[in-house]
Amino acid sequence: MTAVKEVLRRPLGHFTERSVAGLVAVTGAGVAFGLLLMLVRFRWSPLQDADHAVAEWFNQLVSRHGPLVTVLQAVTDLGGRPILIWLVTIAVIGLLIRRQPRLAVYLIITGVGGLILDPSLKTLVGRLRPVVDVPVASAPGNSFPSGHALGSFVAYGALLLVFLPALAPRWRKPAIALVATLVALIGLTRIALGVHFVSDVLAGWLLGAAWLGVTAYAFRLWRRERGRPVPPLTEGLEPEAGRDIAAAPAEEHVLEHPRSAVAELLVGWVLVFGALYGFGMFVSYYAGGTFLATLDTEVPRWFAERHTEVLTEVSWWWSKFGDTHAILLISLVFCPLVLAVWRRWRPVLFVALAMVGELTLFLASARAVDRPRPPVENLDGPMPTSSFPSGHIAATICIWLAIAVIVLPRTDRWWRWIFVALAVIMPVGVAVSRMYRGMHHPTDFMGAILLSALWIGLLYWVIRPNADLREGNRPSIESEDVDTLDDELAKAGRVE
């Protein structure tokens, strides 16, 4: 009987020890933040002098090096709201799809809390941002605490606690070190760019640690109340969910013969570039007197004669659907959803290579052919690349065609045809907009079609993105399973 009591007491004792240690750490972070807040609020001279001295030192160091400023800006963007909100949103959707509502709720509450704390405290304190001799960056609002430091600590820390169980034990400590390094670098870039004082960043870290600790402790109590064991945080919040939230646990290897696949793609890339170069040189410099030359002359002129204020505005917006930011956003939304729904890396690799190949082929062929823009008003002004082929159109074709290739065989629901329609409508709309704006000839559109067809065809042959279906897997979403799926997703959305 004594032995049994000892076994029962052990988990409770471990939980109590961890809880006390955690509460001490959280309380310490909260007290330190409160002290720092009071010192800033009452303008303690030694702290103010140190803050201004460090701000001036960093400004003198950074302002003379433009490339360094670019690197710092790229790192600091990783702690900005757009990136953090995207990461948390995609993670929440993936967790709901994987039927992990508790973890999804944890991410939502933790993320929303961080979003509320930052502007509230900035308004309360009302501290102005640093004023330096050579400004290299700017930021709206007040300075204390640093929203980037707070947000990155909370978001990356919460994501780490949620997805740590999906990593193999040997990779957990490196993952923790990587996240800690990233959060530290984001905070340091805010100081180096002259948009925050040292005390702002320290306050952001301390407040982030306190809030993350409070939410993690609440989650652990939640587990305890439901009779579940409470592991150390180094194992994540929900260790038993590790396999369910792993990116692609059902896939043993991405490609059966990766070396031969790389060789085939490299050879194929060269051949596609050769076809683009040949066609581009012909239509640009040797097609005089042909139907293609007439088309390239008359179509841009026809569009230029029909410019109106409304059509110009519409063409600007539709043209934006094919720019780098829009295509990247679509990829960053679709690829995580593929992992969440179908648990396969190969479709993600297919989409990633589609976009990398399209970009490199476009840049190489545009540089080699060096075709001038149409001799009409170019509404987008001077561009860094030449006219052939159209990068906007090629990127739009590649992303929507790749998505349609993946989605179409994986479900027999009616909405799969929406993606097929988008693979046609979106490129046509972007093409018309680009020609309307005087940025491309019709044969530039043909070059984009040639690039996309050859490259996507090559990728489909080499990568085989739907190989798991041919190997016996059924489509992930079938008509007869839709009602069941809807019920399961609805159940997943409810907190247990």
Backbone hydrogen bonds, N-H to C=O, Kabsch-Sander energy under -0.5 kcal/mol:
donor,donor_aa,acceptor,acceptor_aa,energy
5,K,1,M,-2.5
6,E,2,T,-2.2
7,V,3,A,-2.1
8,L,4,V,-2.2
9,R,5,K,-2.4
10,R,6,E,-1.6
12,L,8,L,-0.9
13,G,9,R,-2.9
14,H,10,R,-2.7
15,F,11,P,-2.6
16,T,12,L,-2.5
17,E,13,G,-2.7
18,R,14,H,-2.7
19,S,15,F,-2.7
20,V,16,T,-2.7
21,A,17,E,-2.4
22,G,18,R,-2.7
23,L,19,S,-2.9
24,V,20,V,-2.4
25,A,21,A,-2.2
26,V,22,G,-2.8
27,T,23,L,-2.9
28,G,24,V,-2.5
29,A,25,A,-2.3
30,G,26,V,-2.5
31,V,27,T,-2.9
32,A,28,G,-2.5
33,F,29,A,-2.2
34,G,30,G,-2.5
35,L,31,V,-2.5
36,L,32,A,-2.3
37,L,33,F,-2.7
38,M,34,G,-2.1
39,L,35,L,-2.3
40,V,36,L,-2.2
41,R,37,L,-2.8
42,F,38,M,-2.4
43,R,40,V,-1.2
44,W,39,L,-2.5
48,Q,44,W,-2.2
49,D,45,S,-2.9
50,A,46,P,-2.1
51,D,47,L,-2.5
52,H,48,Q,-2.4
53,A,49,D,-2.3
54,V,50,A,-2.3
55,A,51,D,-2.2
56,E,52,H,-2.3
57,W,53,A,-2.2
58,F,54,V,-2.5
59,N,55,A,-2.0
60,Q,56,E,-2.2
61,L,57,W,-1.7
62,V,58,F,-2.8
63,S,59,N,-2.3
65,H,62,V,-2.2
66,G,64,R,-0.5
69,V,65,H,-1.8
70,T,66,G,-2.0
71,V,67,P,-2.1
72,L,68,L,-2.7
73,Q,69,V,-2.4
74,A,70,T,-2.0
75,V,71,V,-2.2
76,T,72,L,-2.6
77,D,73,Q,-1.7
78,L,74,A,-0.6
78,L,75,V,-1.1
79,G,76,T,-1.7
80,G,77,D,-1.6
84,L,80,G,-2.2
85,I,81,R,-3.2
86,W,82,P,-1.9
87,L,83,I,-2.5
88,V,84,L,-2.5
89,T,85,I,-2.6
90,I,86,W,-2.6
91,A,87,L,-2.2
92,V,88,V,-2.6
93,I,89,T,-2.5
94,G,90,I,-2.5
95,L,91,A,-2.5
96,L,92,V,-2.3
97,I,93,I,-2.3
98,R,94,G,-2.2
99,R,96,L,-1.2
100,Q,95,L,-2.7
104,A,100,Q,-1.8
105,V,101,P,-2.8
106,Y,102,R,-2.2
107,L,103,L,-2.2
108,I,104,A,-2.3
109,I,105,V,-2.8
110,T,106,Y,-2.6
111,G,107,L,-2.7
112,V,108,I,-2.8
113,G,109,I,-2.3
114,G,110,T,-1.8
115,L,111,G,-2.0
116,I,112,V,-1.9
117,L,113,G,-2.4
118,D,114,G,-1.6
120,S,116,I,-1.5
121,L,117,L,-2.3
122,K,118,D,-2.0
123,T,119,P,-2.2
124,L,120,S,-2.0
125,V,121,L,-2.8
126,G,122,K,-2.6
132,V,130,P,-0.6
136,V,193,L,-0.5
143,S,127,R,-2.8
146,S,200,D,-2.0
150,L,146,S,-2.4
151,G,147,G,-3.2
152,S,148,H,-2.4
153,F,149,A,-1.8
154,V,150,L,-2.4
155,A,151,G,-3.1
156,Y,152,S,-1.9
157,G,152,S,-0.6
157,G,153,F,-1.3
158,A,154,V,-2.5
159,L,155,A,-2.5
160,L,156,Y,-2.1
161,L,157,G,-2.3
162,V,158,A,-2.0
163,F,159,L,-2.6
164,L,160,L,-1.5
166,A,163,F,-1.1
167,L,164,L,-1.7
171,W,168,A,-2.1
172,R,168,A,-0.6
172,R,169,P,-1.1
173,K,169,P,-0.6
175,A,171,W,-1.8
176,I,172,R,-2.5
177,A,173,K,-2.6
178,L,174,P,-2.5
179,V,175,A,-2.4
180,A,176,I,-2.4
181,T,177,A,-2.4
182,L,178,L,-2.5
183,V,179,V,-2.6
184,A,180,A,-2.2
185,L,181,T,-2.6
186,I,182,L,-2.5
187,G,183,V,-2.0
188,L,184,A,-2.3
189,T,185,L,-2.3
190,R,186,I,-1.3
191,I,187,G,-1.1
192,A,188,L,-2.7
193,L,189,T,-2.4
194,G,191,I,-1.2
195,V,190,R,-1.7
196,H,190,R,-1.1
201,V,197,F,-1.6
202,L,198,V,-2.6
203,A,199,S,-2.2
204,G,200,D,-2.1
205,W,201,V,-2.4
206,L,202,L,-2.6
207,L,203,A,-2.8
208,G,204,G,-2.3
209,A,205,W,-2.6
210,A,206,L,-2.3
211,W,207,L,-2.7
212,L,208,G,-2.7
213,G,209,A,-2.2
214,V,210,A,-2.3
215,T,211,W,-2.4
216,A,212,L,-2.3
217,Y,213,G,-2.4
218,A,214,V,-2.3
219,F,215,T,-2.1
220,R,216,A,-2.2
221,L,217,Y,-2.2
222,W,218,A,-2.0
223,R,219,F,-2.2
224,R,220,R,-2.4
225,E,221,L,-2.6
226,R,222,W,-1.0
226,R,223,R,-0.6
227,G,224,R,-1.7
228,R,223,R,-2.4
235,E,232,P,-2.2
236,G,233,L,-1.7
237,L,161,L,-2.3
241,A,238,E,-1.9
242,G,239,P,-1.8
245,I,241,A,-2.1
246,A,242,G,-0.8
251,E,248,A,-1.5
252,E,250,A,-0.6
261,A,257,H,-2.0
262,V,258,P,-2.4
263,A,259,R,-2.2
264,E,260,S,-2.5
265,L,261,A,-2.3
266,L,262,V,-2.4
267,V,263,A,-2.4
268,G,264,E,-2.6
269,W,265,L,-2.6
270,V,266,L,-1.9
271,L,267,V,-2.0
272,V,268,G,-2.7
273,F,269,W,-2.6
274,G,270,V,-2.2
275,A,271,L,-2.2
276,L,272,V,-2.4
277,Y,273,F,-2.9
278,G,274,G,-2.5
279,F,275,A,-2.4
280,G,276,L,-2.9
281,M,277,Y,-2.6
282,F,278,G,-1.9
283,V,279,F,-2.5
284,S,280,G,-1.8
285,Y,281,M,-2.2
286,Y,281,M,-0.6
286,Y,282,F,-2.0
287,A,282,F,-0.7
290,T,287,A,-2.0
293,A,287,A,-0.6
294,T,290,T,-1.9
295,L,291,F,-2.4
296,D,292,L,-2.4
297,T,293,A,-1.4
298,E,294,T,-2.9
299,V,295,L,-2.0
301,R,297,T,-1.1
302,W,298,E,-2.7
303,F,299,V,-2.3
304,A,300,P,-2.4
305,E,301,R,-1.7
306,R,303,F,-1.5
307,H,304,A,-0.9
312,T,308,T,-2.3
313,E,309,E,-1.8
314,V,310,V,-2.6
315,S,311,L,-2.8
316,W,312,T,-1.7
317,W,313,E,-2.0
318,W,314,V,-2.7
319,S,315,S,-2.3
320,K,316,W,-1.4
321,F,317,W,-0.7
321,F,318,W,-0.9
322,G,319,S,-1.5
323,D,320,K,-1.4
327,I,323,D,-2.3
328,L,324,T,-2.5
329,L,325,H,-2.3
330,I,326,A,-2.4
331,S,327,I,-2.2
332,L,328,L,-2.6
333,V,329,L,-1.3
334,F,330,I,-2.7
335,C,331,S,-2.4
337,L,333,V,-1.2
338,V,334,F,-2.2
339,L,335,C,-1.9
340,A,336,P,-2.2
341,V,337,L,-2.7
342,W,338,V,-2.5
343,R,338,V,-0.8
343,R,339,L,-0.9
349,L,345,W,-2.7
350,F,346,R,-2.3
351,V,347,P,-2.2
352,A,348,V,-2.7
353,L,349,L,-2.8
354,A,350,F,-1.8
355,M,351,V,-2.0
356,V,352,A,-2.5
357,G,353,L,-2.7
358,E,354,A,-1.9
359,L,355,M,-2.3
360,T,356,V,-2.4
361,L,357,G,-2.6
362,F,358,E,-2.5
363,L,359,L,-2.5
364,A,360,T,-2.4
365,S,361,L,-2.5
366,A,362,F,-2.6
367,R,363,L,-2.0
368,A,364,A,-2.3
369,V,365,S,-2.9
370,D,366,A,-2.0
376,V,374,P,-2.0
379,L,377,E,-0.9
379,L,437,R,-2.4
381,G,378,N,-1.9
387,S,371,R,-2.6
390,S,444,D,-1.3
391,G,389,P,-0.6
394,A,390,S,-2.2
395,A,391,G,-2.5
396,T,392,H,-2.0
397,I,393,I,-2.6
398,C,394,A,-2.6
399,I,395,A,-2.4
400,W,396,T,-1.9
401,L,397,I,-2.5
402,A,398,C,-2.3
403,I,399,I,-2.1
404,A,400,W,-2.2
405,V,401,L,-2.4
406,I,402,A,-1.6
407,V,403,I,-2.8
408,L,404,A,-2.3
410,R,407,V,-1.3
411,T,407,V,-0.6
411,T,408,L,-0.7
412,D,477,I,-1.1
416,R,413,R,-1.6
417,W,414,W,-1.7
418,I,415,W,-1.1
419,F,415,W,-0.7
419,F,416,R,-0.7
420,V,416,R,-1.0
421,A,417,W,-2.4
422,L,418,I,-2.5
423,A,419,F,-1.8
424,V,420,V,-0.5
424,V,421,A,-1.2
425,I,421,A,-3.4
426,M,422,L,-1.8
428,V,424,V,-1.8
429,G,425,I,-2.7
430,V,426,M,-2.5
431,A,427,P,-2.8
432,V,428,V,-2.6
433,S,429,G,-2.2
434,R,430,V,-2.7
435,M,431,A,-2.3
436,Y,432,V,-2.7
437,R,433,S,-2.1
438,G,435,M,-1.4
439,M,434,R,-2.4
440,H,434,R,-0.7
444,D,441,H,-0.7
445,F,441,H,-1.1
446,M,442,P,-1.7
447,G,443,T,-2.3
448,A,444,D,-1.9
449,I,445,F,-2.1
450,L,446,M,-2.6
451,L,447,G,-2.7
452,S,448,A,-2.6
453,A,449,I,-2.8
454,L,450,L,-2.3
455,W,451,L,-2.4
456,I,452,S,-2.6
457,G,453,A,-1.9
458,L,454,L,-2.2
459,L,455,W,-2.6
460,Y,456,I,-2.6
461,W,457,G,-1.9
462,V,458,L,-2.3
463,I,459,L,-3.1
464,R,459,L,-0.8
464,R,460,Y,-0.9
467,A,464,R,-1.8
469,L,466,N,-1.0
470,R,466,N,-1.3
471,E,467,A,-1.5
472,G,469,L,-1.3
473,N,468,D,-2.1
477,I,410,R,-1.7
481,D,478,E,-1.1
482,V,478,E,-0.5
482,V,479,S,-1.3
485,L,481,D,-2.9
486,D,482,V,-3.1
487,D,483,D,-2.2
488,E,484,T,-2.4
489,L,485,L,-2.8
490,A,486,D,-2.4
491,K,487,D,-2.4
492,A,488,E,-2.5
493,G,489,L,-1.6
494,R,491,K,-1.1
